[in-house]
Amino acid sequence: MNVFWVRYSCSKPTFIMEKISRNLIAPCGMNCGLCRAHLRRNNPCHGCRNIEKNNPKTRFSCKIRNCTERIGKFCFECAGFPCDRLKHLDKRYKSKYGMSEIENLEFIRIRGINDFIKRERKRWQSSKGVFCVHDKKYY
């Protein structure tokens, strides 16, 4: 498992957080490693693929994550790709956060998950930490 230390201050405890890794890429193409719920200090979410580690209601009941028509690990492996649910999510993330799950999935389909992870690390990680797409802060 990829981990690194994050120290908030001398008076606050240090904790470990996963770097951007393949088990943090959701079936919809979302990089859960950039999510505020994953990056938060208290009760962090472990991503859509690690639902057994914590059971947040939104991830547990996600219709895209629980889709029975998907035959592989990612939505692009479905004959109906991109479905209406994914298009709706993608539209929201494009307008609010400047990122596209469908573009992520197309990249993974064409170039593979390893190249996607490399790209995501270059794009979102720096010496400041991991950039959160939701609140535009480094963690």
Backbone bond lengths (Angstrom), bond angles and torsions (degrees), N, CA, C in turn:
res aa  C-N    CA-C-N  psi(-1)  N-CA   C-N-CA  omega(-1)  CA-C   N-CA-C  phi
1 M - - - 1.451 - - 1.521 108.71 -
2 N 1.312 116.97 136.67 1.455 122.33 177.23 1.517 108.95 -84.11
3 V 1.332 117.02 123.84 1.456 120.75 178.47 1.517 109.22 -137.92
4 F 1.297 116.50 159.27 1.444 121.56 170.88 1.511 108.29 -148.58
5 W 1.314 115.88 160.70 1.455 121.00 -177.69 1.510 109.70 -90.34
6 V 1.306 116.02 141.44 1.454 121.81 174.79 1.523 106.39 -125.68
7 R 1.322 117.42 124.59 1.461 121.21 178.01 1.519 108.05 -113.80
8 Y 1.321 116.59 121.72 1.452 120.84 -178.68 1.519 112.44 -84.81
9 S 1.309 117.71 -39.33 1.456 122.38 173.95 1.513 107.00 -170.34
10 C 1.307 115.87 170.91 1.468 119.47 -179.87 1.522 111.94 -65.98
11 S 1.322 117.53 -26.90 1.458 120.37 -177.05 1.523 112.86 -88.49
12 K 1.332 117.30 -14.61 1.455 120.37 -179.38 1.515 109.53 -105.01
13 P 1.328 117.46 147.59 1.454 119.41 -178.12 1.528 112.54 -68.34
14 T 1.311 114.36 153.19 1.453 122.12 176.22 1.516 108.15 -87.16
15 F 1.328 117.41 146.50 1.448 119.67 176.31 1.518 110.09 -138.48
16 I 1.315 115.96 167.68 1.457 121.90 -178.36 1.520 109.20 -105.67
17 M 1.335 115.82 140.27 1.450 121.57 179.78 1.529 108.32 -136.96
18 E 1.318 117.51 141.53 1.446 120.74 178.82 1.511 110.98 -69.16
19 K 1.329 115.80 143.63 1.454 120.90 170.42 1.516 107.91 -76.00
20 I 1.306 115.74 177.24 1.454 120.71 174.53 1.524 107.55 -64.40
21 S 1.325 116.19 121.40 1.462 120.76 -177.25 1.524 109.90 -145.71
22 R 1.316 116.00 167.41 1.470 120.63 -174.51 1.525 112.76 -60.85
23 N 1.324 118.83 -32.27 1.465 119.27 -179.51 1.530 112.49 -75.95
24 L 1.328 116.84 -1.97 1.466 120.98 175.65 1.528 112.30 -104.25
25 I 1.331 117.48 7.92 1.462 120.74 176.18 1.522 107.49 -98.12
26 A 1.319 115.60 113.45 1.466 122.28 -175.91 1.528 111.02 -72.53
27 P 1.329 117.59 161.14 1.465 121.06 177.06 1.529 113.20 -54.90
28 C 1.333 117.32 -30.93 1.471 122.35 -178.84 1.519 112.57 -79.00
29 G 1.333 117.86 -8.63 1.456 121.31 -178.56 1.514 113.93 99.29
30 M 1.327 117.40 -3.80 1.462 120.69 177.02 1.516 109.18 -69.18
31 N 1.319 116.09 134.89 1.452 121.54 173.12 1.524 106.71 -87.55
32 C 1.322 116.53 98.20 1.468 121.25 -177.06 1.523 112.02 -61.48
33 G 1.318 117.57 -19.42 1.456 121.71 178.48 1.525 113.14 -67.57
34 L 1.331 117.57 -13.12 1.465 122.43 -179.79 1.519 112.35 -102.26
35 C 1.307 116.20 -1.29 1.458 122.14 -174.42 1.524 111.24 -82.54
36 R 1.315 115.48 139.88 1.467 121.08 177.86 1.525 111.37 -57.68
37 A 1.329 117.36 -36.89 1.470 120.46 -179.75 1.525 111.18 -64.29
38 H 1.313 117.27 -34.26 1.468 120.94 177.73 1.526 111.12 -77.46
39 L 1.318 117.16 -38.54 1.461 121.59 -174.52 1.527 113.94 -82.37
40 R 1.319 117.37 -16.02 1.470 119.22 -177.22 1.529 110.58 -63.24
41 R 1.310 113.94 154.61 1.463 120.73 -174.76 1.526 112.66 -77.15
42 N 1.317 117.07 -42.46 1.463 120.84 -177.63 1.520 111.04 -95.69
43 N 1.314 116.36 128.50 1.459 123.43 177.14 1.532 112.95 50.41
44 P 1.333 117.75 56.54 1.462 119.36 -178.12 1.525 112.50 -68.30
45 C 1.309 115.48 147.49 1.462 122.13 173.61 1.525 107.59 -77.39
46 H 1.302 117.28 143.70 1.464 121.25 -179.22 1.525 112.36 -99.85
47 G 1.314 116.78 10.39 1.458 121.24 176.12 1.514 113.01 96.73
48 C 1.312 114.98 164.01 1.467 121.66 -176.16 1.518 113.70 -66.29
49 R 1.297 117.63 -25.15 1.470 120.42 -179.80 1.524 112.81 -88.12
50 N 1.305 117.05 -7.00 1.470 121.76 -178.11 1.520 110.53 -119.93
51 I 1.304 116.04 43.04 1.457 122.37 -173.49 1.536 112.38 -61.59
52 E 1.337 116.85 -26.50 1.462 119.23 -178.92 1.528 112.35 -71.52
53 K 1.325 118.48 -19.23 1.464 121.08 -179.85 1.524 111.89 -73.93
54 N 1.288 116.22 -34.58 1.463 121.84 173.35 1.514 106.16 -151.74
55 N 1.264 116.83 159.51 1.458 119.67 -170.06 1.527 111.25 -124.06
56 P 1.351 117.70 58.97 1.461 117.38 179.51 1.525 110.60 -66.30
57 K 1.306 115.67 135.50 1.462 120.99 -174.38 1.528 112.63 -55.87
58 T 1.335 116.95 -41.76 1.465 119.09 -176.88 1.527 111.86 -63.99
59 R 1.308 118.60 -38.77 1.460 121.03 179.37 1.522 110.80 -78.11
60 F 1.297 116.72 -37.41 1.466 120.70 -178.37 1.524 110.84 -64.20
61 S 1.326 117.13 -37.42 1.460 120.54 -176.17 1.529 113.77 -99.16
62 C 1.312 118.74 6.72 1.467 122.25 -177.38 1.528 110.91 -60.88
63 K 1.318 116.52 122.72 1.469 121.59 -177.70 1.525 112.18 -69.10
64 I 1.314 118.02 -29.98 1.467 119.89 177.34 1.523 109.91 -72.43
65 R 1.311 117.33 -46.62 1.465 120.92 179.37 1.530 111.34 -61.67
66 N 1.316 116.78 -36.49 1.467 121.98 -177.15 1.524 113.98 -93.78
67 C 1.316 118.32 10.18 1.463 122.18 -176.94 1.533 110.98 -57.55
68 T 1.317 115.79 130.93 1.474 120.86 -179.94 1.525 112.40 -91.93
69 E 1.325 117.34 -7.47 1.465 120.09 179.23 1.524 112.56 -86.57
70 R 1.321 117.06 -20.72 1.467 121.27 178.95 1.532 108.26 -69.56
71 I 1.306 116.71 131.67 1.466 120.03 -177.55 1.523 112.75 -101.06
72 G 1.310 117.74 -8.93 1.458 121.50 -179.61 1.516 110.67 -129.79
73 K 1.323 115.42 -157.32 1.460 120.97 -177.64 1.523 113.65 -81.23
74 F 1.345 116.57 -21.06 1.458 120.37 -174.77 1.521 111.41 -127.71
75 C 1.322 115.46 155.27 1.468 121.67 -178.44 1.523 113.16 -61.97
76 F 1.325 118.73 -28.71 1.464 119.44 -178.79 1.529 112.01 -65.17
77 E 1.320 117.79 -13.76 1.463 121.92 179.59 1.536 111.94 -83.50
78 C 1.302 116.62 -0.26 1.462 122.29 179.51 1.528 110.26 -92.05
79 A 1.326 116.48 143.47 1.468 121.36 178.09 1.525 111.70 -63.37
80 G 1.337 117.89 -26.39 1.453 122.14 -178.72 1.516 114.49 -92.10
81 F 1.321 117.91 11.96 1.474 122.00 -177.97 1.517 111.16 -67.54
82 P 1.310 118.55 132.75 1.462 128.25 -9.42 1.530 110.59 -87.10
83 C 1.303 115.93 134.19 1.466 121.00 -179.44 1.531 109.73 -77.43
84 D 1.318 116.36 171.27 1.470 121.36 -178.77 1.525 111.84 -62.01
85 R 1.321 116.99 -39.41 1.477 119.72 179.50 1.522 110.52 -61.60
86 L 1.327 116.04 -45.22 1.459 120.22 -179.83 1.528 110.87 -66.33
87 K 1.322 117.44 -39.75 1.469 120.79 177.42 1.523 111.04 -61.33
88 H 1.324 116.57 -40.52 1.468 121.00 178.97 1.530 110.49 -64.25
89 L 1.329 117.16 -46.83 1.465 122.07 178.39 1.526 110.25 -61.20
90 D 1.320 116.22 -44.55 1.457 121.91 -179.06 1.524 111.20 -61.57
91 K 1.311 116.94 -43.43 1.464 121.45 179.55 1.531 110.55 -61.07
92 R 1.320 115.97 -43.28 1.476 120.72 179.52 1.527 111.14 -64.57
93 Y 1.327 117.02 -44.72 1.469 120.21 -178.95 1.525 112.10 -69.83
94 K 1.326 117.73 -33.14 1.469 119.96 175.58 1.518 110.98 -64.04
95 S 1.333 116.85 -46.29 1.460 119.97 -176.10 1.527 112.64 -75.06
96 K 1.327 118.27 -38.24 1.470 120.74 -176.30 1.523 114.09 -87.51
97 Y 1.348 116.74 -34.77 1.467 119.44 -170.21 1.523 114.50 -125.40
98 G 1.327 117.59 -1.52 1.451 120.41 177.15 1.508 114.84 68.23
99 M 1.319 117.10 29.92 1.466 120.64 178.37 1.519 109.39 -138.52
100 S 1.321 116.05 159.75 1.457 121.07 -175.54 1.522 111.21 -131.74
101 E 1.311 115.74 120.04 1.460 120.47 175.91 1.533 110.72 -65.26
102 I 1.334 117.14 -37.99 1.465 120.23 -179.53 1.527 110.20 -65.68
103 E 1.338 117.60 -42.06 1.466 120.02 175.59 1.522 110.92 -62.96
104 N 1.327 117.30 -39.73 1.471 120.40 176.16 1.524 110.57 -59.05
105 L 1.321 116.04 -46.43 1.472 120.24 -178.67 1.526 111.83 -65.66
106 E 1.320 117.16 -38.71 1.468 119.80 176.80 1.525 110.36 -63.39
107 F 1.311 116.66 -40.43 1.468 120.52 177.81 1.528 110.10 -62.10
108 I 1.330 116.86 -46.27 1.471 120.58 179.75 1.525 110.42 -62.56
109 R 1.321 117.15 -41.32 1.470 121.03 -179.63 1.526 111.10 -62.50
110 I 1.316 117.02 -42.16 1.463 121.48 -175.86 1.531 112.44 -82.25
111 R 1.319 117.30 -45.77 1.468 121.31 -171.75 1.521 114.69 -103.99
112 G 1.342 117.08 -19.09 1.457 120.48 179.92 1.516 113.31 99.20
113 I 1.315 114.51 160.09 1.473 120.78 -176.02 1.530 112.05 -66.94
114 N 1.328 117.89 -36.55 1.466 119.27 -178.46 1.528 111.91 -64.10
115 D 1.340 117.74 -42.94 1.463 120.18 176.59 1.531 110.99 -66.46
116 F 1.318 116.42 -35.00 1.464 119.86 177.77 1.526 110.35 -63.65
117 I 1.311 117.19 -45.66 1.474 121.03 179.03 1.526 109.95 -59.95
118 K 1.319 117.39 -44.58 1.475 120.60 177.98 1.528 110.66 -58.85
119 R 1.324 116.60 -45.23 1.456 120.64 179.65 1.526 111.18 -62.84
120 E 1.326 116.34 -43.86 1.463 120.43 -179.68 1.523 111.60 -63.56
121 R 1.311 117.35 -40.09 1.467 119.92 178.27 1.527 110.65 -63.27
122 K 1.315 118.05 -43.13 1.466 121.25 178.26 1.528 110.52 -64.96
123 R 1.297 115.96 -37.85 1.459 121.29 -175.08 1.532 113.17 -75.52
124 W 1.323 117.82 -38.82 1.463 120.88 -168.67 1.528 115.68 -116.51
125 Q 1.311 119.70 -14.79 1.466 122.01 -179.62 1.516 110.32 -106.59
126 S 1.319 115.89 142.45 1.458 121.45 175.36 1.525 108.11 -150.83
127 S 1.301 115.43 -175.16 1.467 119.12 177.06 1.529 111.20 -64.30
128 K 1.341 117.28 -17.23 1.469 121.54 177.16 1.522 112.21 -79.16
129 G 1.334 117.73 -17.48 1.463 122.36 -177.95 1.514 110.67 125.69
130 V 1.328 115.71 -151.50 1.466 122.56 178.51 1.526 107.61 -102.64
131 F 1.327 116.04 131.16 1.462 121.48 -179.38 1.518 109.39 -83.05
132 C 1.313 116.59 125.63 1.462 122.55 179.25 1.525 109.68 -87.27
133 V 1.328 116.45 125.68 1.469 120.26 -179.07 1.522 112.14 -70.89
134 H 1.317 117.77 -24.10 1.460 120.68 -176.33 1.523 114.12 -79.97
135 D 1.307 117.75 -44.20 1.473 118.94 -178.09 1.518 113.95 -114.81
136 K 1.338 116.50 4.99 1.468 122.62 173.87 1.533 112.68 58.32
137 K 1.345 116.49 37.96 1.455 121.85 177.38 1.531 108.96 -124.37
138 Y 1.327 115.50 158.06 1.467 121.29 174.13 1.516 109.90 -91.31
139 Y 1.315 115.47 140.82 1.464 122.42 177.57 1.511 109.30 -121.26
